[in-house]
């Protein structure tokens, strides 16, 4: 019984990771990763989905970090613009 529950949970986690990988891989065109993080997309999606669970999870985390790094580049500029606008007003 416990083994069956464990297998069901593991299968569910794997499905969630594959869904996340699909979403991240396809969203790259909208995200426009930094040049230094483009290596995350060198492997075709089909090959990524064949990776062991730990490796797929590592890829997902690496991609999420790359998205965060890309977003942080624009935050200081936005803050500076907001500050200038506040002073002008």
C-alpha positions as CSV (number, residue, x, y, z in Angstrom):
1,X,0.0,0.0,0.0
2,X,2.7,2.5,1.0
3,X,4.8,1.6,-2.1
4,X,1.7,2.2,-4.3
5,X,1.1,5.6,-2.7
6,X,4.8,6.5,-3.1
7,X,4.7,5.6,-6.8
8,X,1.6,7.6,-7.4
9,X,3.1,10.7,-5.7
10,X,6.3,10.2,-7.7
11,X,4.4,9.9,-11.0
12,X,2.4,13.1,-10.1
13,X,5.6,15.0,-9.3
14,X,7.1,13.9,-12.6
15,X,4.1,15.1,-14.5
16,X,4.2,18.4,-12.8
17,X,7.9,18.8,-13.6
18,X,7.3,17.9,-17.3
19,X,4.4,20.5,-17.5
20,X,6.7,23.1,-15.9
21,X,9.5,22.3,-18.4
22,X,7.1,22.5,-21.3
23,X,5.9,25.9,-20.1
24,X,9.4,27.3,-19.5
25,X,10.8,26.0,-22.7
26,X,8.0,27.4,-24.8
27,X,8.0,30.8,-22.9
28,X,11.6,31.5,-23.8
29,X,10.6,33.5,-26.9
30,X,8.5,35.8,-24.6
31,X,11.2,36.0,-21.9
32,X,14.3,36.7,-24.0
33,X,16.9,35.2,-21.8
34,X,20.3,36.9,-21.3
35,X,23.0,35.7,-23.7
36,X,24.9,34.0,-20.9
37,X,21.8,31.9,-19.9
38,X,20.9,30.8,-23.4
39,X,22.8,27.5,-22.8
40,X,19.7,26.4,-20.9
41,X,18.0,25.9,-24.2
42,X,20.8,24.0,-26.0
43,X,19.1,20.6,-25.3
44,X,15.9,19.9,-27.3
45,X,12.7,19.6,-25.2
46,X,12.3,16.0,-26.0
47,X,15.7,15.2,-24.6
48,X,15.0,17.3,-21.5
49,X,11.9,15.3,-20.8
50,X,13.9,12.0,-20.8
51,X,16.3,13.3,-18.1
52,X,16.1,11.7,-14.6
53,X,13.9,13.5,-12.1
54,X,16.8,15.2,-10.3
55,X,18.3,16.5,-13.5
56,X,15.0,17.8,-14.9
57,X,14.4,19.5,-11.6
58,X,17.8,21.1,-11.7
59,X,17.1,22.3,-15.3
60,X,13.8,23.9,-14.2
61,X,15.5,25.7,-11.3
62,X,18.4,26.9,-13.5
63,X,15.8,28.3,-16.0
64,X,13.8,30.0,-13.3
65,X,17.0,31.6,-12.0
66,X,17.8,32.8,-15.5
67,X,14.4,34.4,-15.7
68,X,14.9,36.2,-12.4
69,X,18.3,37.4,-13.5
70,X,16.9,38.8,-16.8
71,X,14.1,40.6,-14.9
72,X,16.5,42.2,-12.4
73,X,18.4,44.0,-15.2
74,X,15.3,46.1,-15.8
75,X,14.3,46.7,-12.2
76,X,17.1,49.3,-11.4
77,X,16.2,51.3,-14.5
78,X,12.5,51.3,-13.6
79,X,13.3,52.4,-10.0
80,X,15.6,55.2,-11.3
81,X,12.9,56.4,-13.7
82,X,10.2,56.3,-11.0
83,X,12.5,58.3,-8.7
84,X,13.1,60.9,-11.3
85,X,9.4,61.2,-12.1
86,X,8.6,61.6,-8.4
87,X,11.1,64.4,-8.1
88,X,9.8,66.1,-11.2
89,X,6.2,65.9,-9.9
